[in-house]
């Protein structure tokens, strides 16, 4: 298995509840995956928040 394939497998385990690759502690991967998903969801929610479309008026 190439490095790219191993990295893809680890990312799937972290963010998509994929199987944990050989050589990794399933509990550690689950904990790290929960953090990754929380951060992803928090950033996604922030990106959907309305943004200001104009500049604030200048003062005096």
One Martini backbone bead per residue (centre of mass of N, CA, C, O) as a GRO file, in nm:
protein
   60
    1UNK     BB    1   0.097   0.036   0.023
    2UNK     BB    2   0.076   0.352  -0.015
    3UNK     BB    3   0.092   0.652   0.124
    4UNK     BB    4  -0.168   0.763   0.004
    5UNK     BB    5  -0.349   0.524   0.094
    6UNK     BB    6  -0.295   0.553   0.398
    7UNK     BB    7  -0.398   0.843   0.426
    8UNK     BB    8  -0.683   0.793   0.323
    9UNK     BB    9  -0.759   0.587   0.542
   10UNK     BB   10  -0.721   0.779   0.781
   11UNK     BB   11  -0.922   0.996   0.696
   12UNK     BB   12  -1.167   0.812   0.689
   13UNK     BB   13  -1.149   0.738   0.992
   14UNK     BB   14  -1.173   1.035   1.100
   15UNK     BB   15  -1.436   1.161   0.904
   16UNK     BB   16  -1.604   0.868   0.795
   17UNK     BB   17  -1.602   0.603   0.966
   18UNK     BB   18  -1.380   0.427   0.898
   19UNK     BB   19  -1.152   0.207   0.900
   20UNK     BB   20  -0.890   0.112   1.087
   21UNK     BB   21  -0.579   0.105   1.040
   22UNK     BB   22  -0.309  -0.048   1.059
   23UNK     BB   23  -0.129   0.061   1.356
   24UNK     BB   24  -0.384   0.176   1.500
   25UNK     BB   25  -0.560   0.315   1.753
   26UNK     BB   26  -0.894   0.315   1.782
   27UNK     BB   27  -0.929   0.518   2.017
   28UNK     BB   28  -0.754   0.745   1.900
   29UNK     BB   29  -0.904   0.779   1.632
   30UNK     BB   30  -1.179   0.844   1.756
   31UNK     BB   31  -1.091   1.098   1.909
   32UNK     BB   32  -0.973   1.253   1.666
   33UNK     BB   33  -1.232   1.241   1.493
   34UNK     BB   34  -1.412   1.408   1.679
   35UNK     BB   35  -1.247   1.665   1.650
   36UNK     BB   36  -1.257   1.696   1.343
   37UNK     BB   37  -1.569   1.707   1.320
   38UNK     BB   38  -1.612   1.950   1.501
   39UNK     BB   39  -1.443   2.151   1.339
   40UNK     BB   40  -1.591   2.121   1.074
   41UNK     BB   41  -1.873   2.204   1.180
   42UNK     BB   42  -1.792   2.482   1.290
   43UNK     BB   43  -1.694   2.597   1.017
   44UNK     BB   44  -1.955   2.551   0.858
   45UNK     BB   45  -2.137   2.730   1.035
   46UNK     BB   46  -1.974   2.990   0.995
   47UNK     BB   47  -2.001   3.006   0.679
   48UNK     BB   48  -2.329   3.042   0.699
   49UNK     BB   49  -2.307   3.306   0.800
   50UNK     BB   50  -2.376   3.614   0.780
   51UNK     BB   51  -2.254   3.877   0.583
   52UNK     BB   52  -2.113   4.156   0.517
   53UNK     BB   53  -2.152   4.380   0.227
   54UNK     BB   54  -2.044   4.639   0.374
   55UNK     BB   55  -1.930   4.924   0.478
   56UNK     BB   56  -1.860   5.124   0.717
   57UNK     BB   57  -1.906   5.421   0.814
   58UNK     BB   58  -1.754   5.707   0.841
   59UNK     BB   59  -1.600   5.905   1.078
   60UNK     BB   60  -1.553   6.251   1.079
   0.00000   0.00000   0.00000
